Amino acid sequence: MTDELVDTDVDAPGDEFETVDVGDSEADRIARRKDREFSEFRMRVKNSERLKLDDSVFDDATYGALYKLVQDGAIEAFGGPISTGKEANVYTALGGDTARSALSLADDATPEVAVKVYRITASNFRDMREYLEGDPRFEGIGGNKKDVVLAWTRKEFKNIDRARQGGVRVPRPIAVERNALVMEYIGTEEGRGRRLAEVDVENPQTAYEVVREYARRLYAAGLVHGDLSEYNLIVQDGEIVVLDLGQAITVHHPNAREFLERDCRNVAAFFTREGHPVTAEETLAYVTGESGNEGEDGNEDDRQPADDATEA
């Protein structure tokens, strides 16, 4: 990855994402076909004590999506719930060949993955609207709730991949099918990774430098997180990981500046409370490169966090 900031006025990345396809998928066709193997799979998952399934999350087409992910080697077996929310539930699972390949693991490894399942019938479409309006990937979708949720899921997959390629530590994306997204599990044997808001930040200055650098790299990759705060930054093995990029928008979105300023306010406020006083203005200037705050010799490498900057 280059450490140069992208000039958002000339050939900037962001809006060249491929169009999001919300047409009937193989999962929809599987659900309609309801062959014997799919029916048995559906009943196994539905009757699992560990999953405690919510009917507002799992309709027949969602079971079809999970079945397809199993067939494709992204998932081998389901675990239990990690979190539940208004828009999505997240579950653990064991990954198959596709997961091993995406995570660059040995053939005999058994990776634990996270499966994020977006609600369709219960999703609050109005909460998504401010992130969708102005995004060219959603033109023509209109107000159909199913199409919006399916597009949102695929958008998160693409955003995570774009962020990873831009040098941001995010969960590695593995597969997406309909309203189900499979990605690297961020956690330990004891459970999910802890949010930055839940840990004792021993070196707030260093942690701040990492977070602002991640925001800068997102911006250079053509993205604005849109909801960046201590609640979607996870600490794992001394490393900060950025979560929840479903709402991330391109730098050319009409609300991009407003959302970026809000992200910078959230970050600055948190680290100021943690004992490292910073302002939203200086954070924004660093992220966008508008302040000319390179080192005296003009080398942008002076702006990089220290080697141990991932220690929170």
N, C-alpha and C positions, 0 to 999 in steps of 0.2 A: 504494500500500500504506500502511495505517496503521501507525504505529510503536508503537501501544499493545499491551501484552501481553494475551493472551487469558486470562481467568479460566477455568481448566479445570474449575471447579465449576459454572459456569452457562453453558449453551448452548455449550460448548466444541466446536470442530471436532475431528474425529478418527474417530469411528465411523460417520459418515454416508456413507462411501464406498459406492458402489453395489456390489451383489453381483458377485463375479467369476464370469463364465460360463466353464466349462471343457468345455462340450459340443462336439460335432464342429463344426469350423469349415469354411470354404470350402477351407482348405488340406488338410484331411483328405479332403474330397470330390474335390479335384483329384488327390490322391495315389492315390485308389482308381480314378479315371477313367482316368488315365494316357493322355491324348490325345497326339497326335504332337508338338505344340508343347511340351508339358510334358516329354515324354521327351527331346526334343532339348535343352531347357534343362537338364535334369538331367545329361545327359552332358557338356554344355559346362562346367558348374560342377564336376562330379566330376573331369573330366580336366584341370582348370586346374593348371598347374605352380605358380602363385603362391599358390594357396589351401592346398595341402598338407592336404587334408581328412582329418578323423578320422572313421572310420565310427561311433564312439560318439556323435558329434554329429549327423551327417547321415543320418537315415533318410528314407524316401520322403515322410513327412508333413512333415518339415522342408524338403525340397526344394519341396514343395507350398506351404509358407508363404513361402519366398523367391520362388517364381514368382508368387504372389499379390501380394507386395509390389512386384514389378516391374510387374505389370499395373496396380497402383494408383498408380504413379508415385512411390513412395517410394524406389525404387532403379532405376538405369539400368544400371550395370555394376559388377562386383566388383573389388576391389583385392587386397591381401594381408592376412595376419594381423597384428594389433596385439599381442594377448596370448592366452595359453591358460591355463586354470585348471581346477580340479577340477569346478567347476559350470558354467562357460561359456567359450566362445571368443569373441573380438572381432575383427572384420574391418573393413577400410576398404571403402568403396564410393562410387560417384558417385550423387548423388541426382537424382531426376526432379522433375516438377512439384509433387508433394505436398511434397517436401523443400524446394523453393524457396519455397513458400507458408508452410510452418511456420517457416522461417528468415528470412522477410521479405526475400527476395532478388529481384533483377531476373529477368525471364523468360529472359534469355540467360545467366544465371549457371549454373555447373556446380559445385554444392556437394559437398564431400567429407563423407561421413557415416560413422558407425560402426554396424555391425550386430553386436549381441550375441546369440549363439545359445546358449541353455541346453541342456545335455545332459539327455536323458531317461533313457536306459538306464544311464548311468554316474553320474548325480547321486547324491550322498550325502544321502539324504533325512533321515537322522538329524541332520545338521548344521543343517538348516533347522527342525527341530521346535521348538526353543525360541522361535523367532520366530513360528511359526504358531499354537501353542497359545494360546488366548485372543484371537486376532484374529477378529472376527465375520465377516470376509470369507471365512474358510476353514472355517466351520462346515458340516458335512455332507460335506466332501471325503474325510475318512477317510485311509486309508493308501495310496491308489492313487498310485503314484509319478508317473505321467503327469499326472494331474489336479493334483497338488501343484506340479509344475514349470510347468505352463501357468498356474496361478493365480499363482504366484510372478512369472512374467514380466509378466503383466498388472498385478500389484500394483506392480512396479517402475515401469512406465509411469505409473501413476496417482500414485505417490509423487513421481516427478520433476516431473510437472505441478503437483502441489500445492505442492511446494517452490518451483518457479519463480514461481507465482502469489503465493507468500508473500515474494518478494523475495530468494530465495537464488540465487546464481549456480550453476546446474547445466547440464549439456548439455540443450539443448532437445529434448523428445520429439517424434518425427515420426510414427511408426506402430508398431503392434504386431500381430503375427499369430502365433497359436499360441505357439511357444517362441522366436520371433525378435523382437527389439526394435531399431528403427531410431531413432537419435538424432544430434544434432549431434556432429561429430568435434572433439575437443579435442586439438589438436596443431599442428605447424608442417610446413613442407616437409621439415624434417630428420627428422620422425617424431613419435611420440606426445608429449603434454605430459609434463613431468617432475613427479614426485611431490614434495611438500614435503620429504620425507625425503631427496631426491636433490639439492636445491639449497642454495646458501649463502644463508641467510636474513639479508639485510643489516639489516633492522629488525624484530627479533623482537617488539617491543612492538606495533608497528602490525599485523603479521601476526596476532598473537594477538587483537587487537581485532576484526579481520575475522572470524576463525574463531568466536570466542565470539558475535559478532553473528549469524552465520549459524545457529549452534546455537539462539540465542534466537528467530530468525525461524522456524526449523523448528518449535520448540516452540509458538510462537504460532499456527502453521498447523495444529497438532494432530498433529505428528510428532516422533518421537525417532529419530535416525539409527541408533543401535544398534551401530555399528562405526566410529565417527568416530576417525580418527587421521591421522598424517602420511602414511600410505600410501594414503589415498583422498582426499587433497586435492591437486589438480593446479595448477601455476602455468603460466599462459599469458598472454603479453604483459603481465606485471606484475600479473595478476589471479588470485585464488584461486578455483578451481572445485571444487565438492563432487561426488564420484562415488559410485557404488555405493549406491543407495538401495533395492535389492531387499529387504533385511532390515529396513528402517525400519518401525517399528510406531506405532500411534496412542498418544496420550497416555493413553488409558483402558485400554490393555493392562495386564494384571496385573503384567507385568515392566517396565513403562515406567520407573519410578523407578530400578530397578536398572540398566537399560541406560543411562539418562541419566547416572547417577553414574559409570558406567564410561567413557562418552564424555568426561566432564569430567576424569576422572583421566588419560586418555590425552592430552588436549589440554594440560592443565597440566604433565604430566611432560615432554612434548616441548618446550614453550617454556621451561620451566625449564632444560632441558639446553642450549637455544639461547642462554641468557644473560638471559632475562626471567623472574625468579622469580615464579611465581603458584601458587596452591593450587587443588586440585579444589573445595574448599568455596566459594571466592569465585567461581570460574567457574560453579558450579552456581547460586549465589545470583543471579548476573547473568542466567543463562539463564531461570530461573523467575520472577525478580522478587520473590523472597522476602525479600531483604535490605533493601528500601527504600533502594536505593543511587542514587536519582535525584539530580539536582543540588539544591543548597540551595533553589532556588525551586520544586522539585518538577517541573521540566520534564524529561521523559524524553529530550528531544533531547540533553541533556548526555551521554547514554550512547552516542550514536552515534560510530562511528569517524571519524577525520579524513577529509577529501576524498580524500587519497591513500592511504587505508588498504588499498587493494587491492595496493599495491606490496609484494612479498615480498622 
